[in-house]
Amino acid sequence: MKNTRYFLSYDLRNEKNYQKLYDELDKFDAIKILESLYCFKYLDDKTSDLRDHFKGFMDKSDGFIIIKCDHWASYNIDGNPNNL
């Protein structure tokens, strides 16, 4: 399996407990791209497996999306996915 680039975007809605999510993203060596968007590399796996994993670090009222992606365009971002 090869490493694939994933983007995770989220809305933490009620309790706003960001730290447990940030700690988990650190374990993935994720790069902050925008305020609520991170990018990381992971073994080419089912996106649904990553969804199920990250659900454990958010409240039931929160929302997020994980996108498997190798092509993007950006402007004025905080971090560069090419640095992964």
LUMVO-303964 format. One record per atom (N, C-alpha, C, O): atom name; x, y, z. Coordinates in Angstrom, 2 decimals. Layout:
% LUMVO-303964
("CA" (X Y Z))
...
***
This chain:
% LUMVO-303964
("N" (0.83 -1.19 0.00))
("CA" (0.00 0.00 0.00))
("C" (0.87 1.24 0.00))
("O" (1.96 1.25 0.58))
("N" (0.40 2.28 -0.65))
("CA" (1.15 3.53 -0.67))
("C" (0.49 4.58 0.22))
("O" (-0.70 4.49 0.53))
("N" (1.26 5.55 0.64))
("CA" (0.71 6.67 1.40))
("C" (-0.09 7.55 0.46))
("O" (0.35 7.87 -0.64))
("N" (-1.25 7.95 0.91))
("CA" (-2.14 8.79 0.15))
("C" (-2.44 10.05 0.96))
("O" (-2.48 10.00 2.19))
("N" (-2.65 11.14 0.28))
("CA" (-2.95 12.41 0.94))
("C" (-4.44 12.51 1.21))
("O" (-5.27 12.28 0.33))
("N" (-4.78 12.87 2.45))
("CA" (-6.16 13.06 2.88))
("C" (-6.31 14.46 3.45))
("O" (-5.41 14.99 4.08))
("N" (-7.48 15.05 3.21))
("CA" (-7.85 16.32 3.81))
("C" (-8.99 16.06 4.78))
("O" (-9.92 15.31 4.47))
("N" (-8.93 16.67 5.94))
("CA" (-10.00 16.58 6.93))
("C" (-10.47 18.00 7.25))
("O" (-9.68 18.84 7.68))
("N" (-11.74 18.26 7.03))
("CA" (-12.36 19.54 7.36))
("C" (-13.44 19.28 8.40))
("O" (-14.15 18.28 8.30))
("N" (-13.58 20.17 9.38))
("CA" (-14.49 19.89 10.49))
("C" (-15.19 21.14 10.98))
("O" (-14.73 22.26 10.79))
("N" (-16.33 20.92 11.63))
("CA" (-17.06 21.93 12.40))
("C" (-17.31 21.34 13.78))
("O" (-18.08 20.39 13.91))
("N" (-16.66 21.89 14.79))
("CA" (-16.92 21.48 16.17))
("C" (-17.97 22.44 16.70))
("O" (-17.69 23.63 16.88))
("N" (-19.16 21.95 16.96))
("CA" (-20.32 22.83 17.11))
("C" (-20.67 23.24 18.54))
("O" (-20.85 24.44 18.78))
("N" (-20.76 22.35 19.47))
("CA" (-21.29 22.73 20.78))
("C" (-20.21 22.92 21.84))
("O" (-20.02 24.04 22.33))
("N" (-19.52 21.86 22.19))
("CA" (-18.57 21.96 23.30))
("C" (-17.26 22.61 22.92))
("O" (-16.55 23.11 23.79))
("N" (-16.93 22.62 21.65))
("CA" (-15.71 23.25 21.16))
("C" (-14.45 22.70 21.83))
("O" (-13.54 23.46 22.14))
("N" (-14.40 21.39 22.05))
("CA" (-13.22 20.75 22.63))
("C" (-12.29 20.34 21.50))
("O" (-12.34 19.21 21.02))
("N" (-11.45 21.26 21.09))
("CA" (-10.56 21.03 19.97))
("C" (-9.35 20.18 20.33))
("O" (-8.79 19.51 19.46))
("N" (-8.93 20.18 21.57))
("CA" (-7.63 19.60 21.93))
("C" (-7.51 18.12 21.61))
("O" (-6.48 17.68 21.11))
("N" (-8.54 17.33 21.89))
("CA" (-8.41 15.89 21.63))
("C" (-8.30 15.62 20.13))
("O" (-7.63 14.67 19.73))
("N" (-8.96 16.43 19.30))
("CA" (-8.81 16.29 17.85))
("C" (-7.42 16.73 17.42))
("O" (-6.78 16.04 16.63))
("N" (-6.95 17.86 17.93))
("CA" (-5.60 18.33 17.58))
("C" (-4.53 17.31 17.98))
("O" (-3.59 17.06 17.22))
("N" (-4.68 16.72 19.14))
("CA" (-3.71 15.71 19.59))
("C" (-3.68 14.52 18.63))
("O" (-2.61 14.00 18.32))
("N" (-4.84 14.10 18.17))
("CA" (-4.89 12.97 17.25))
("C" (-4.31 13.35 15.89))
("O" (-3.60 12.56 15.27))
("N" (-4.61 14.56 15.42))
("CA" (-4.03 15.01 14.15))
("C" (-2.51 15.09 14.23))
("O" (-1.82 14.81 13.25))
("N" (-1.99 15.45 15.39))
("CA" (-0.53 15.46 15.59))
("C" (0.05 14.06 15.41))
("O" (1.15 13.91 14.86))
("N" (-0.66 13.04 15.86))
("CA" (-0.19 11.67 15.70))
("C" (-0.11 11.27 14.23))
("O" (0.67 10.39 13.86))
("N" (-0.91 11.91 13.40))
("CA" (-0.91 11.66 11.96))
("C" (0.08 12.58 11.23))
("O" (0.18 12.52 10.00))
("N" (0.80 13.43 11.97))
("CA" (1.71 14.43 11.39))
("C" (0.97 15.34 10.41))
("O" (1.50 15.72 9.38))
("N" (-0.27 15.68 10.76))
("CA" (-1.11 16.51 9.90))
("C" (-0.60 17.95 9.88))
("O" (-0.02 18.44 10.85))
("N" (-0.82 18.60 8.76))
("CA" (-0.48 20.01 8.56))
("C" (-1.75 20.82 8.53))
("O" (-2.70 20.46 7.83))
("N" (-1.78 21.92 9.28))
("CA" (-2.94 22.81 9.26))
("C" (-2.88 23.63 7.98))
("O" (-1.91 24.33 7.72))
("N" (-3.95 23.52 7.17))
("CA" (-4.02 24.21 5.90))
("C" (-4.81 25.52 6.05))
("O" (-4.37 26.58 5.61))
("N" (-5.97 25.43 6.66))
("CA" (-6.83 26.57 6.97))
("C" (-7.35 26.39 8.39))
("O" (-7.02 25.39 9.04))
("N" (-8.14 27.30 8.87))
("CA" (-8.61 27.27 10.26))
("C" (-9.18 25.91 10.67))
("O" (-8.87 25.42 11.75))
("N" (-9.98 25.31 9.83))
("CA" (-10.60 24.02 10.17))
("C" (-10.33 22.97 9.10))
("O" (-11.17 22.11 8.83))
("N" (-9.15 23.03 8.49))
("CA" (-8.78 22.08 7.45))
("C" (-7.35 21.61 7.67))
("O" (-6.42 22.41 7.78))
("N" (-7.20 20.29 7.74))
("CA" (-5.89 19.69 7.92))
("C" (-5.62 18.71 6.79))
("O" (-6.55 18.21 6.15))
("N" (-4.35 18.44 6.55))
("CA" (-3.95 17.48 5.54))
("C" (-2.92 16.54 6.16))
("O" (-2.06 16.96 6.93))
("N" (-3.03 15.25 5.81))
("CA" (-2.08 14.26 6.30))
("C" (-1.96 13.14 5.28))
("O" (-2.80 13.00 4.40))
("N" (-0.91 12.37 5.42))
("CA" (-0.73 11.18 4.59))
("C" (-1.03 9.95 5.44))
("O" (-0.74 9.89 6.63))
("N" (-1.62 8.97 4.77))
("CA" (-1.99 7.73 5.44))
("C" (-1.96 6.62 4.41))
("O" (-2.08 6.87 3.22))
("N" (-1.79 5.40 4.88))
("CA" (-1.81 4.28 3.95))
("C" (-3.10 4.30 3.15))
("O" (-4.18 4.55 3.70))
("N" (-3.00 4.04 1.87))
("CA" (-4.17 4.02 1.00))
("C" (-5.17 3.02 1.55))
("O" (-5.02 1.81 1.38))
("N" (-6.17 3.52 2.20))
("CA" (-7.12 2.70 2.93))
("C" (-8.53 3.21 2.63))
("O" (-8.70 4.16 1.87))
("N" (-9.51 2.58 3.22))
("CA" (-10.87 3.04 3.04))
("C" (-11.08 4.36 3.77))
("O" (-10.75 4.48 4.95))
("N" (-11.62 5.34 3.08))
("CA" (-11.91 6.63 3.70))
("C" (-12.90 6.45 4.85))
("O" (-12.83 7.17 5.85))
("N" (-13.80 5.50 4.73))
("CA" (-14.77 5.25 5.80))
("C" (-14.08 4.77 7.08))
("O" (-14.57 5.04 8.18))
("N" (-12.94 4.07 6.96))
("CA" (-12.20 3.66 8.16))
("C" (-11.65 4.89 8.89))
("O" (-11.68 4.95 10.12))
("N" (-11.14 5.85 8.13))
("CA" (-10.65 7.09 8.75))
("C" (-11.81 7.86 9.38))
("O" (-11.67 8.43 10.47))
("N" (-12.95 7.89 8.70))
("CA" (-14.13 8.56 9.27))
("C" (-14.47 7.95 10.62))
("O" (-14.66 8.66 11.60))
("N" (-14.53 6.64 10.66))
("CA" (-14.88 5.96 11.91))
("C" (-13.84 6.22 13.00))
("O" (-14.19 6.34 14.17))
("N" (-12.58 6.31 12.62))
("CA" (-11.53 6.59 13.59))
("C" (-11.70 7.99 14.19))
("O" (-11.69 8.14 15.41))
("N" (-11.85 9.00 13.34))
("CA" (-11.91 10.38 13.83))
("C" (-13.21 10.70 14.56))
("O" (-13.26 11.66 15.33))
("N" (-14.26 9.91 14.34))
("CA" (-15.50 10.11 15.10))
("C" (-15.25 10.01 16.59))
("O" (-15.94 10.65 17.38))
("N" (-14.28 9.22 16.98))
("CA" (-13.97 9.05 18.39))
("C" (-13.33 10.26 19.05))
("O" (-13.16 10.28 20.26))
("N" (-12.98 11.26 18.27))
("CA" (-12.32 12.45 18.81))
("C" (-13.19 13.69 18.69))
("O" (-12.72 14.82 18.86))
("N" (-14.47 13.47 18.39))
("CA" (-15.41 14.58 18.24))
("C" (-16.71 14.25 18.96))
("O" (-16.99 13.08 19.24))
("N" (-17.49 15.28 19.25))
("CA" (-18.80 15.09 19.86))
("C" (-19.82 14.72 18.79))
("O" (-19.58 14.94 17.60))
("N" (-20.94 14.15 19.21))
("CA" (-21.97 13.72 18.26))
("C" (-22.55 14.88 17.46))
("O" (-23.05 14.66 16.36))
("N" (-22.49 16.09 17.97))
("CA" (-23.04 17.25 17.26))
("C" (-22.06 17.83 16.23))
("O" (-22.45 18.65 15.41))
("N" (-20.81 17.40 16.27))
("CA" (-19.80 17.91 15.35))
("C" (-19.98 17.30 13.97))
("O" (-20.62 16.26 13.81))
("N" (-19.41 17.95 12.97))
("CA" (-19.43 17.42 11.62))
("C" (-18.05 17.48 11.01))
("O" (-17.25 18.36 11.35))
("N" (-17.76 16.56 10.10))
("CA" (-16.47 16.59 9.41))
("C" (-16.57 15.79 8.12))
("O" (-17.47 14.98 7.92))
("N" (-15.61 16.05 7.26))
("CA" (-15.49 15.33 6.00))
("C" (-14.03 14.97 5.80))
("O" (-13.14 15.77 6.08))
("N" (-13.79 13.77 5.30))
("CA" (-12.44 13.33 4.94))
("C" (-12.43 13.10 3.44))
("O" (-13.27 12.38 2.90))
("N" (-11.46 13.72 2.78))
("CA" (-11.38 13.64 1.32))
("C" (-10.01 13.09 0.94))
("O" (-8.98 13.61 1.36))
("N" (-10.02 12.04 0.15))
("CA" (-8.79 11.47 -0.40))
("C" (-8.48 12.25 -1.67))
("O" (-9.30 12.33 -2.58))
("N" (-7.27 12.84 -1.73))
("CA" (-7.02 13.78 -2.82))
("C" (-5.53 13.89 -3.13))
("O" (-4.69 13.97 -2.23))
("N" (-5.20 13.89 -4.41))
("CA" (-3.83 14.11 -4.84))
("C" (-3.66 15.39 -5.64))
("O" (-2.53 15.79 -5.94))
("N" (-4.75 16.05 -6.00))
("CA" (-4.68 17.26 -6.81))
("C" (-5.51 18.36 -6.16))
("O" (-6.65 18.12 -5.76))
("N" (-4.96 19.54 -6.05))
("CA" (-5.66 20.67 -5.46))
("C" (-5.01 21.95 -5.94))
("O" (-3.92 21.93 -6.51))
("N" (-5.68 23.05 -5.71))
("CA" (-5.13 24.38 -5.93))
("C" (-5.46 25.19 -4.69))
("O" (-6.51 24.98 -4.07))
("N" (-4.60 26.10 -4.33))
("CA" (-4.82 26.86 -3.10))
("C" (-4.29 28.27 -3.25))
("O" (-3.55 28.59 -4.18))
("N" (-4.69 29.11 -2.30))
("CA" (-4.22 30.49 -2.24))
("C" (-4.17 30.92 -0.78))
("O" (-5.14 30.74 -0.05))
("N" (-3.07 31.50 -0.37))
("CA" (-2.92 32.12 0.93))
("C" (-3.29 31.15 2.07))
("O" (-4.10 31.47 2.94))
("N" (-2.68 29.97 2.05))
("CA" (-2.96 28.95 3.06))
("C" (-1.90 28.98 4.17))
("O" (-0.82 29.54 3.99))
("N" (-2.24 28.37 5.30))
("CA" (-1.32 28.34 6.44))
("C" (-0.20 27.33 6.27))
("O" (0.93 27.59 6.68))
("N" (-0.49 26.19 5.69))
("CA" (0.48 25.13 5.50))
("C" (0.37 24.56 4.11))
("O" (-0.68 24.67 3.48))
("N" (1.43 23.95 3.62))
("CA" (1.45 23.44 2.26))
("C" (1.43 21.91 2.27))
("O" (2.33 21.29 2.82))
("N" (0.40 21.31 1.68))
("CA" (0.33 19.84 1.64))
("C" (1.53 19.20 0.96))
("O" (1.82 18.02 1.20))
("N" (2.24 19.93 0.11))
("CA" (3.43 19.38 -0.53))
("C" (4.56 19.14 0.46))
("O" (5.52 18.44 0.14))
("N" (4.46 19.70 1.65))
("CA" (5.50 19.53 2.66))
("C" (5.34 18.24 3.46))
("O" (6.13 17.98 4.37))
("N" (4.35 17.45 3.15))
("CA" (4.16 16.18 3.85))
("C" (5.16 15.15 3.38))
("O" (5.15 14.02 3.86))
***
